[in-house]
Amino acid sequence: MEIIDASRPAEAFPVGEYLRDELDARGLTGAEFAEILGRPPQVVSQILNNHKEITPETATEIAAATDTTPETWLGLQDTYRLWKLRREPLADRLSEVARRARLRRIAPLTELRKRGFAPEGDDIDAQEDAVCALLGISSPEETPTFAVAARRVEEAEALSPAQLSWVGCVRAVARDRPVEPFAPDGLAALGRHLTRTVITPAALSTLPALLAEVGVRLVHVDSFRGGKMDGVAFCDDRGPVIGISGRGGRFDGVLFTVLHEIAHVHLGHVTSGYTIDVDLGTAADTEQERDADSVAADWAIPGRFATTGRISKAAVEAEAARLGVHPAVLVGKLQHAGVIPWSHFNAAVPRVKNVLARWND
C-alpha cells in the first residue's frame, strides 16, 4: 500500500477513499470486508462513504486486515480533518488566533489595554492598528525604527517587547505636549541647579513645566512588568523628549534619572538615536553612560561633601542643608557610593509615585 507524504498536502482525501482503493486492489466488496472485520456491513459502508470517522479500535482492525498499521489510518484521517479546517470558515478564526498570539509576542497587550493605549474587546484589526501606531510600524512583522537606533546600558541586548512598548508609550504621551523652542544653554543651567530647585517632593510637580520652558518634553510612564526601564531620551521632529518610569518611587532616584537623561541631551547623545536606560542602579558599561552618570552626579551634588566622623541622621540633614538639597539626595549619594548601607536612613527618602502620576494630567 503506497501512502503519500501527508504532512502538509495541497489536497487531502477522506480516509474512506483510501480504504476503497485498498479494497479494490484486493478485489473485496464492502460487505466482504465487513465480514472479515466482524462488523455490520453498515459500519464499513459509512466509512467508505465518508459518513463515519474511524476510531482507534476500528483502525486497529483495518490494519490487521490489510497488513498496515493503525497509525496509517488514523494519520490519514487527521490529515484530512486538518486540511478541511484550513479551507472552511474556521480557518478565519484560526488566523485570528495566530494574529492575537503574534500581537502578544510583540507587545504586553493586557497592560496596554489597562493604560488606554490599546482598545478592549476582540477586534484584532483595531488592536493591531493601535500597537502598530504605538511602535511606529505599518505591520506587526516590522521592527520599530527606534529599536534599531536605540543605545542602551547593555548594548549587546535587544530591547524586549515590554521595553519597546514602554518607549512607544513615552513617544505617544509626549507627541502633543506643548513646548518652547529648544534652548541648550537653558537646559544645562536647569540641570546644574535642579537639586537646589526641586527641594521637596511636591516641587517635583513643577519639573515638566520647567523643562518645557527650555524646549524639552518630560513625561512619566510606569515601567511594564519585567521591563526594568528607568529612562529614555530622544529627539523627534519637535525637539528633545525625556521619559522616566519612576521605578522604585524614590525621590532621589527620580531626580537622578531626570538629571541622567538631561545629561544625555546636553552631551549630544540623542542626535542620532535613542538613549534607553535599563536598571540605572547597576554600573554603566559604556563610555556614553559613564559620561552621563558623571555629569548627572556633578549636577546633583557639585564639589565635595563632608563624610568624616560618625554619619548620623542629624549630620546628613546638616550637610544637606549646607548643600541646599533635600536630605534624600545626599542619602542616595552615600548609599550608591557604599559609604552607608542601603538600609540606612531610608526614612529620609520620600516616595513620590503619587506626584509622578499627576505629570501627565
C-alpha positions as CSV (number, residue, x, y, z in Angstrom):
1,M,0.0,0.0,0.0
2,E,1.5,3.3,-1.0
3,I,0.8,6.3,1.2
4,I,1.8,9.8,0.1
5,D,3.5,12.3,2.5
6,A,0.6,14.0,4.1
7,S,2.4,16.4,6.4
8,R,1.1,19.5,4.6
9,P,-0.6,18.4,1.4
10,A,-2.0,20.7,-1.3
11,E,-5.1,18.5,-1.2
12,A,-6.2,15.7,1.1
13,F,-8.9,13.0,0.8
14,P,-11.2,11.2,3.3
15,V,-9.9,8.1,4.8
16,G,-12.8,6.2,3.2
17,E,-11.4,6.8,-0.2
18,Y,-8.1,5.3,0.8
19,L,-9.9,2.3,2.2
20,R,-12.0,1.9,-1.0
21,D,-8.8,1.8,-3.1
22,E,-7.4,-0.8,-0.7
23,L,-10.5,-3.0,-1.1
24,D,-10.5,-2.6,-4.9
25,A,-6.8,-3.7,-5.0
26,R,-7.7,-6.8,-3.0
27,G,-10.9,-7.5,-5.0
28,L,-13.1,-7.2,-1.9
29,T,-16.6,-5.7,-1.6
30,G,-17.6,-3.6,1.4
31,A,-19.8,-6.5,2.7
32,E,-16.9,-9.0,2.3
33,F,-14.6,-6.6,4.2
34,A,-17.2,-6.2,6.9
35,E,-17.3,-9.9,7.3
36,I,-13.5,-10.1,7.7
37,L,-13.7,-7.4,10.4
38,G,-16.6,-9.0,12.1
39,R,-18.5,-5.7,11.8
40,P,-22.0,-4.9,10.4
41,P,-21.9,-4.0,6.7
42,Q,-23.4,-0.6,7.5
43,V,-20.4,0.4,9.6
44,V,-18.0,-0.3,6.7
45,S,-20.4,1.4,4.2
46,Q,-20.5,4.6,6.4
47,I,-16.7,4.7,6.5
48,L,-16.4,4.1,2.7
49,N,-18.9,6.9,2.0
50,N,-17.3,9.3,4.5
51,H,-20.3,9.4,6.8
52,K,-18.4,7.9,9.8
53,E,-14.9,8.5,11.2
54,I,-12.8,5.6,12.2
55,T,-12.0,5.0,15.9
56,P,-8.6,3.7,17.2
57,E,-10.3,0.3,17.6
58,T,-11.5,0.3,14.0
59,A,-8.1,1.5,12.8
60,T,-6.5,-1.4,14.6
61,E,-8.9,-3.9,13.0
62,I,-8.4,-2.4,9.5
63,A,-4.7,-2.5,9.9
64,A,-4.8,-6.2,10.9
65,A,-6.9,-7.0,7.8
66,T,-4.7,-5.0,5.4
67,D,-1.3,-5.7,6.8
68,T,-0.7,-2.0,7.6
69,T,-0.6,0.0,10.9
70,P,-3.3,1.7,12.9
71,E,-1.3,4.9,12.8
72,T,-1.5,4.9,9.0
73,W,-5.3,5.1,9.0
74,L,-5.6,7.5,11.9
75,G,-2.9,9.7,10.3
76,L,-4.8,9.8,7.0
77,Q,-7.9,10.8,8.9
78,D,-6.2,13.5,10.9
79,T,-4.5,14.9,7.8
80,Y,-7.9,15.2,6.1
81,R,-9.5,16.9,9.1
82,L,-6.7,19.5,9.3
83,W,-6.9,20.1,5.6
84,K,-10.6,20.8,5.8
85,L,-10.1,23.1,8.8
86,R,-7.8,25.3,6.7
87,R,-10.4,25.6,4.0
88,E,-13.6,26.1,6.0
89,P,-14.8,29.2,7.8
90,L,-12.9,28.0,10.9
91,A,-9.7,28.9,9.1
92,D,-10.6,32.6,9.5
93,R,-10.9,32.1,13.3
94,L,-7.6,30.2,13.4
95,S,-6.0,33.0,11.5
96,E,-7.2,35.4,14.2
97,V,-5.9,33.2,16.9
98,A,-2.4,33.3,15.2
99,R,-2.7,37.1,14.9
100,R,-3.6,37.5,18.6
101,A,-0.7,35.3,19.6
102,R,1.7,37.3,17.4
103,L,0.4,40.6,18.9
104,R,1.1,39.4,22.4
105,R,4.6,38.3,21.4
106,I,5.5,41.9,20.3
107,A,3.7,43.9,23.0
108,P,2.3,43.5,26.5
109,L,-1.3,43.8,25.2
110,T,-3.1,43.3,28.6
111,E,-1.1,46.2,30.1
112,L,-1.5,48.4,27.1
113,R,-5.3,47.9,27.3
114,K,-5.3,48.8,31.0
115,R,-3.4,52.0,30.3
116,G,-5.6,53.0,27.4
117,F,-3.0,52.5,24.6
118,A,-5.0,49.6,23.0
119,P,-8.7,49.0,22.8
120,E,-10.6,46.5,24.8
121,G,-12.6,43.8,23.1
122,D,-12.0,41.2,20.4
123,D,-11.4,43.4,17.4
124,I,-8.0,42.2,16.3
125,D,-7.8,44.7,13.5
126,A,-8.2,47.6,15.9
127,Q,-5.7,46.1,18.4
128,E,-3.1,45.6,15.7
129,D,-3.6,49.2,14.4
130,A,-3.2,50.5,18.0
131,V,0.0,48.6,18.6
132,C,1.5,49.4,15.2
133,A,0.8,53.1,15.7
134,L,2.4,52.9,19.2
135,L,5.5,51.3,17.8
136,G,5.7,53.4,14.7
137,I,5.4,50.4,12.3
138,S,2.9,49.6,9.5
139,S,2.5,45.9,10.3
140,P,3.3,43.6,13.2
141,E,6.1,41.9,11.2
142,E,8.2,45.1,11.2
143,T,10.8,46.2,13.7
144,P,10.3,49.7,15.2
145,T,12.9,52.1,13.9
146,F,13.7,53.2,17.5
147,A,14.7,49.7,18.3
148,V,17.3,49.9,15.6
149,A,18.5,53.3,16.7
150,A,18.5,52.6,20.4
151,R,21.6,52.7,22.6
152,R,21.2,51.2,26.0
153,V,23.2,50.4,29.0
154,E,23.7,46.8,27.8
155,E,24.3,47.4,24.1
156,A,24.6,43.8,23.2
157,E,21.0,43.0,24.3
158,A,18.0,43.7,22.1
159,L,15.1,45.5,23.6
160,S,12.3,43.3,24.9
161,P,8.6,43.8,23.7
162,A,7.8,45.3,27.1
163,Q,10.7,47.8,26.7
164,L,9.8,48.7,23.2
165,S,6.2,49.3,24.2
166,W,7.3,51.5,27.1
167,V,9.3,53.7,24.7
168,G,6.3,53.7,22.4
169,C,4.1,54.9,25.2
170,V,6.6,57.7,26.0
171,R,6.5,58.8,22.4
172,A,2.7,58.8,22.4
173,V,2.3,60.8,25.6
174,A,5.0,63.3,24.5
175,R,3.7,63.8,21.0
176,D,1.3,66.7,21.5
177,R,2.8,68.2,24.7
178,P,3.2,72.0,24.4
179,V,6.9,73.1,24.5
180,E,9.0,76.1,23.8
181,P,11.9,76.1,21.3
182,F,14.9,74.1,22.5
183,A,17.4,76.1,24.5
184,P,20.5,74.1,25.1
185,D,22.1,76.6,27.4
186,G,18.9,76.9,29.4
187,L,18.7,73.1,29.7
188,A,22.3,72.9,31.0
189,A,21.6,75.7,33.6
190,L,18.5,73.8,34.7
191,G,20.5,70.6,35.1
192,R,23.1,72.3,37.2
193,H,20.6,73.8,39.6
194,L,17.9,71.1,39.6
195,T,18.5,69.6,43.0
196,R,18.6,73.1,44.5
197,T,15.4,74.0,42.7
198,V,13.4,70.8,43.4
199,I,14.0,70.5,47.2
200,T,10.7,68.9,48.2
201,P,8.7,66.0,46.8
202,A,5.8,68.4,46.0
203,A,8.1,70.5,43.9
204,L,8.5,67.5,41.5
205,S,5.2,68.6,40.0
206,T,6.9,71.6,38.5
207,L,9.5,69.6,36.6
208,P,7.6,69.1,33.3
209,A,6.9,72.8,33.1
210,L,10.5,73.7,33.9
211,L,11.8,71.5,31.2
212,A,9.1,72.6,28.7
213,E,10.4,76.2,29.2
214,V,13.8,75.2,27.8
215,G,12.3,73.0,25.0
216,V,12.2,69.5,26.5
217,R,9.1,67.5,27.0
218,L,9.3,65.4,30.2
219,V,6.7,62.6,30.7
220,H,6.2,59.8,33.1
221,V,5.1,56.3,32.1
222,D,5.2,53.4,34.5
223,S,7.5,50.6,33.5
224,F,5.9,47.5,32.2
225,R,6.2,44.2,34.1
226,G,9.7,42.8,33.7
227,G,10.9,45.8,31.7
228,K,13.2,47.4,34.3
229,M,13.0,50.6,32.3
230,D,14.3,53.8,34.1
231,G,14.6,56.4,31.4
232,V,14.8,57.3,27.8
233,A,15.9,60.4,25.9
234,F,15.5,61.1,22.2
235,C,14.6,63.8,19.7
236,D,11.5,63.8,17.4
237,D,10.5,66.5,14.9
238,R,9.6,68.8,17.7
239,G,12.7,68.5,19.8
240,P,14.1,66.6,22.7
241,V,11.9,64.2,24.8
242,I,12.7,62.7,28.2
243,G,10.7,59.8,29.6
244,I,11.1,58.3,33.1
245,S,9.3,55.4,34.8
246,G,9.9,56.4,38.4
247,R,10.8,52.7,39.1
248,G,11.3,52.3,42.8
249,G,9.5,55.6,43.5
250,R,12.3,57.1,45.5
251,F,12.6,60.9,45.4
252,D,16.3,60.9,44.9
253,G,16.1,58.2,42.2
254,V,13.6,60.2,40.2
255,L,15.8,63.3,40.4
256,F,18.9,61.4,39.4
257,T,17.2,59.7,36.5
258,V,15.9,63.1,35.2
259,L,19.4,64.5,35.6
260,H,20.9,61.5,33.8
261,E,18.6,61.9,30.8
262,I,19.2,65.7,30.8
263,A,22.9,64.9,30.6
264,H,22.3,62.6,27.6
265,V,20.6,65.5,25.8
266,H,23.2,68.0,26.9
267,L,26.1,65.8,25.7
268,G,24.5,65.3,22.3
269,H,23.8,61.6,22.7
270,V,20.3,61.8,21.3
271,T,21.2,63.5,17.9
272,S,21.2,60.1,16.1
273,G,19.1,57.8,18.2
274,Y,17.5,56.9,21.5
275,T,19.4,56.5,24.8
276,I,17.5,53.9,26.7
277,D,18.5,53.3,30.3
278,V,17.6,50.0,31.9
279,D,18.3,49.4,35.6
280,L,20.3,52.6,36.2
281,G,21.4,51.4,39.7
282,T,23.9,49.0,38.0
283,A,27.4,50.0,36.9
284,A,27.5,51.7,33.5
285,D,29.4,49.6,30.9
286,T,29.6,52.1,28.0
287,E,31.5,55.4,27.7
288,Q,28.3,57.2,26.9
289,E,26.6,56.0,30.1
290,R,29.7,56.8,32.2
291,D,29.8,60.3,30.8
292,A,26.1,60.9,31.5
293,D,26.5,59.4,35.1
294,S,29.4,61.7,35.7
295,V,27.6,64.9,34.6
296,A,24.4,64.0,36.5
297,A,26.4,63.2,39.7
298,D,28.2,66.6,39.5
299,W,25.0,68.4,38.9
300,A,23.2,66.6,41.8
301,I,25.9,67.5,44.4
302,P,28.6,69.7,43.0
303,G,32.1,69.6,44.6
304,R,33.0,67.5,47.6
305,F,30.8,66.9,50.6
306,A,31.9,66.1,54.1
307,T,31.7,62.4,55.2
308,T,34.1,62.4,58.1
309,G,33.1,61.3,61.5
310,R,30.0,59.5,62.5
311,I,27.3,59.7,59.9
312,S,24.1,60.3,61.7
313,K,20.7,61.5,60.6
314,A,21.4,64.9,62.1
315,A,24.8,65.0,60.2
316,V,23.1,64.1,57.0
317,E,20.4,66.8,57.5
318,A,23.0,69.4,58.3
319,E,25.2,68.6,55.3
320,A,22.1,68.6,53.0
321,A,21.1,72.0,54.4
322,R,24.6,73.3,53.7
323,L,24.5,71.9,50.1
324,G,21.0,73.3,49.6
325,V,19.5,69.9,48.7
326,H,16.8,67.6,50.1
327,P,18.4,65.0,52.5
328,A,17.3,62.2,50.2
329,V,19.7,63.4,47.6
330,L,22.6,63.1,50.0
331,V,21.4,59.7,51.3
332,G,21.2,58.3,47.8
333,K,24.7,59.6,47.0
334,L,26.1,58.0,50.2
335,Q,24.3,54.7,49.5
336,H,25.4,54.5,45.9
337,A,29.0,55.3,47.0
338,G,28.9,52.5,49.5
339,V,29.5,54.9,52.4
340,I,26.4,53.8,54.2
341,P,24.3,50.6,53.7
342,W,21.1,50.7,51.6
343,S,19.1,50.0,54.7
344,H,20.3,53.2,56.5
345,F,18.3,56.5,56.6
346,N,15.6,55.3,54.2
347,A,13.0,57.1,56.3
348,A,14.6,60.3,55.0
349,V,13.8,59.2,51.4
350,P,10.2,60.1,50.4
351,R,8.3,58.0,47.9
352,V,6.9,60.1,45.0
353,K,4.8,57.8,42.8
354,N,1.7,59.9,43.6
355,V,3.4,63.0,42.3
356,L,4.6,61.4,39.1
357,A,1.1,60.1,38.4
358,R,-0.1,63.7,38.0
359,W,2.6,64.7,35.5
360,N,0.5,63.6,32.5
361,D,-2.7,65.2,33.7
